[in-house]
Amino acid sequence: MAIWDTPMENNGKYSPSRIKRFSADSAKCPNCASNLTYNLEHEALLCKNCGGLFEPETLDKVGSFGFATPEKNYDGTIEVSKDDESRQEVVCNACGAEIITDKNTASTFCAFCGSPALVTRRLTREFKPDYIIPFKFDKEKAISIFEEHCAGIDHLPKDFKSKKLLNKMTGLYVPTWVISTEVEVNVQGRGMMGKMADDAYAVNHSANSKNYQQLVFGKVKFRLKNVPFDGEVKIANRLMAAAEPFDFSELVKFKPEYLQGFFAEKYDELPMDMTERIYKRLDKYSLAVCDEVSFGFDDFVPESGGSITRYNNQDIKYTLLPCWFLSFNYDGRNYQYIVNGQTGKVSGEFPYAKGWETIERAGRKARLEAVSWNVALRALMYLAPAILLGILRGVAEISNSSKVMMFIYEHPFELLILAIAIGGATYLCAEILPKIMRGREKHDLEMLSKSSPHELAPEPGVELYYDSSFPITAYETTKDFVSLEKGWKYGEETNFDFRSAKPEAEKHNDENATEFEKQGHGRHMLR
């Protein structure tokens, strides 16, 4: 049974009566019995007293793991006060001090002696993560990375990078659900050939043998791997997404020793609490994969409303991800920043010095208007042959036909040159220039879609989470699958009747599926 399927008491909240009271256990040096802290440079536990280094996986714990002797035990025989339900008591194994913390805090330093006391009771099986990515650099390095990032951003307020502010940066392990899943998409979309792939042409012209579009039905199967979803409500989802990617090849089995010297948060949300958020992002990635399938057309555009996704064989890992976290108020607004504790990537929205935001937004608006004019001009160019033909007909009607014939007879060479010039100009306007302009327009739109350095980076694309080791298959109703862009591998192509791809025609054995997996069956894809 998955952790999110475990029955819970008190309307979904774990009862305090089920939590045993232990003293916090600091790892001890086998040589001198002093406290050990996790050293980032050596990726091992360091004794600052004798200099000993120990691997967390091989270290035998030394020290007490005894019961505390509180004034009252919450053993189920007495009612827990409302205040204590929102608090947590930790016993410092170094000095014996009792520390009160927020209920979501999994580890903290002792406020009295500085010992990195381990919050053991948040690390019982119910809350203990499966995996962790350890921090790769220390606080000084994180501050240096943040300062270097800020140096490349224009128009920041003068006092933004003060030492007082940067020293508030905290090493925080963020609880995250890392999801891998196989995906089946019964896809419906439009396959387009020739100029019909350009909307500026399609809205003004009828289909013909070379330029046409048709409805396409197909099935695409692939796998998404290690898509992270943080379970912490205090950190904005977009902020965490902007800090991606993490290198999940460096996942290690969770060991409490990795938390020593850092903070960690307990998850606030289980996957079942996040089904819409999770599957909406997976749908977005699924649609992006289908966008890369050509089905033999010059362009294929999947339609989310007519496409149905199914997520199977899911693997979900409860993981702690390393983030250097900074939060502060500026000009009446709270700003949050993350420095990825593994890769050093910085995410966050940066304030402008007064007046500069208006100037930058005006520039982006002007570039967007230029793209709109480009589309209109391209549509006009596609009409060039029809416009030219209309002009020639008008000239012929208002001119004396005998004089026109006489002119043609007397100046054949000049007319030939004129016809070639007109034909070349028409071909240039109707065929070549629109393609060049369309390419330029795509480039401009890509540039506009990129966020300003002051803004959050966009959510990572599917390329980061597409599992290339899993052979993709794609096939449609009338012809073999032809190609995938970006060099993605695919399996055997097969023809099939699209009616057999409809969900009601497919039979699946869902007896062993969890409630969370069932939420991913037969979903109408969302953009």
C-alpha positions, 0 to 999 in steps of 0.5 A: 500500500502506498503511503498516500493510501494509508488510513489517517485519523482526525480528518486526514491529520496524523494524530499526535497520540501516534507519535512517540516522544524521542530525544533528538539524536546527534551523530557522534564521532567514534573517536572522541564522541563529539558532534558530527556535521555533514561536510559538503566538500568531502560529502561525509560527516566531519568531526570539528574536534578531532578532524575525523571523516566518516561516510554516513552509510557506514557510520555506526551511531554512538550516543543516546537514543533514550526517552525524554521525561516530559511533565505530561505524556500525550499517550492518548489518555489526555487531550492535546491542546490546540497550541501543542498541536501546532508545535513540536518539542525537540530534545537537544542531545548535546546540552539537554535543552528542549526546543519548541519548533513549528510542526512542519520543521523536520530538523533544526539547530539547537537555539542554545548550543548550536548542535545540529539536533536531529528531529527524529520523530518527524523521521518515523516511517510515516514521514521518512523520505525515500531518497535525498540529493545532498547539498553540493556547496555551502552557504558562502558559495551559495551567496557568491552564486546569488551575487554573481547572478544579480550582477547580470541583472540591470536596474536592481535597487541599490540596497538589494544585495546587502550583506545583512540580507544575503546572510539570511540565506538558509539551507533547506531540504524541500519535500518533493514527490518525484513521479515517473510514468508510462503515458498512452495518448489517444490523440486527435489533431490536424495534419497539414501539408504545404502552405496549410501549415501556415495559419496566415495562408490557411485562413485566406485560401482553400485546400488543394492537392498540394496544400491541405489539412485533414483530421488525424487520429493516432496513438502515441506511447512513451514514458516521462521520468523523474518529474518533481512536484514539491509538497511544501505549500509555503514555497510557490510551485512556480518558484520551485519549478524555475529552480529545476532541473535537478540531476536525479542520477545523484539520488541516494537512499535517505540517511538522517545524517545528511540533514545535520547542519541543514533545515528540512520541511515535512510535506504539507500535501500528499499526491492525492491532494495534488492530483489536478496540479500533477496531471495538468503538468503531465498533460502539458508534457504529453501534448508537447511530445505529441507536437513532435510527432509528424505522422508524415505531414509537414505539420501536425497539431494535436487538439487537447480537447479531443485527445485522451491520456492514460498514465500507467505503471507509475513510480513515486519517490518521496525525496528531499531536494537541496535548496538555498532559500532566501526571503525578504520584503521590499517595497511592501512585497515579499520576494522569495529566491532559491539557489539550487543546492545541487546545480547552482541555478538561481530562481526568483522574481527580482525587483526593478529600481523605480521607473524601469519596469514601465520602460521594459514592459513598453519595449516588449509590447512594441516587439509584440506589435511588430510580430502582429504586423508581420503576420498581417503582411505575410497574409497579404503576400500570399494574396499577391498572385490573386491581386496581380491577376485582378490588376491585369484583368482590370487593365485589359478591360479598360484598354483598347484590345487592338492597341494592346495586341499591337503593343505586344506585337511591336515589343515582344522582348520587352514584354518577355522581360516584364513578364519574367520580372513580374512572375519572379516578384510574385513568386518571391512575395508569395513563396519565398518571403513568407517562409523567411518572415515566418521563420523570423516570426518564430524566432521573435516569438521565442525571444518574447517567450523568454522571461526577463532576468527580473522574472521567473524562468519558464517551467522546464520543457518536456525534453528534461523529463522525456525518458529516451531509454523507453522506446516511443511508438506512434502510429495513425489510421491511414499510414505508417508513422514517419518521423520524430523531431529532435532525434527521439527514438521510437519503436515499431510502427503499426497501422490500425483502425482509429476506432480501436484506439478509443478508450471505450474499445480498450480494456485495462486491468486496474485492480492493482491501481492506486487511487492516485493512478486511477485519477490518471486514467482516461483524462481529457488532455488539458493544455 
